[in-house]
């Protein structure tokens, strides 16, 4: 079978299409034929060698996949060949391939009527759901600021926050992304390249600040976001696009103790031993798709052989929505710009 592998870390060009043996479903495993494979921040961090859970090389990246059951290993009885499924491969990865042999506990049925391309976006929605409802435990009426609101997880955060009754402030970096975030339902949109973030959040919240600030970037500017929080507000870091924040974050919290700011690190790896929680989350999210409460926004669908191009698009920061790899596709499809 064809698989995209990393033999070294670096730019998108290190993603190499290789011919490798098709895996076999062992006892307790399901062989899944890939339909849609998610491309996201975790893959970018693995590719550049910055992921806290780096695999040994060569390695097949990718933590999320939708597809159909191709074969069942001994002892697996809850699926049949041809069933549509979603795979969460957060610990093991290996999704950038035509086939994946996965532990049956981490393979979940795709509900009737759910498009397999949309299902390929569901792990992003699961990350967003857990940030809102487990890490932050949001309540209706609270205000949330979402950094990177036009990305795969960012757009999921916007949609799920609106479904939870939150007031959503989308932070983006271009007029096209601003138009996209507004169309996704954000109550307010701030183009941080052209507007002062502190001034705009102050005006929107009448000087109170936001109850929740969700950031996938980190880096040197992370601690400064504490000044954007309302009293007893929370700053959540779930990605490392600009690397780890400086060690002085706790000092910055101490200096603002009168406003009781919280800082929380979030990783979906916290649920690496909870397939039951994953399955419940995915079932809930599929119900929300069926009810029209959320709608995965897909920006681009690439053939598997164009994984490097997919990562160049991810690195360029121009995509609005999710980027997918599809082994069955022969030509790329890219959405028209928003607005």
Secondary structure, 3 states (H helix, E strand, C coil): CEEEEECCCCCHHHEEEEECCCCCCCCCEEEEEEEEEEECHHHHHHHCCCCCCCCCCCECCCCEEEEEEEEECCCCCCCCCCCEEEEECCCCCCCCECEEEEEHHHEEECCCCCCHHHHCCHHHHHHHHHHHHHHCCCCCCCEEEEECCCCHHHHHHHHHHHHCCCEEEEEECCHHHHHHHHHCCCCEEEECCCCCHHHHHHHHCCCCCEEEEEECCCCCCHHHHHHHEEEEEEEEECCCCCCCCCCCHHHHHHHCHHHCCEEEECCHHHHCCCHHHHHHHHHHHHHHHHCCCCCCCEEEEECHHHHHHHHHHHHHCCCCCEEEECCCCCCCEECCCCC
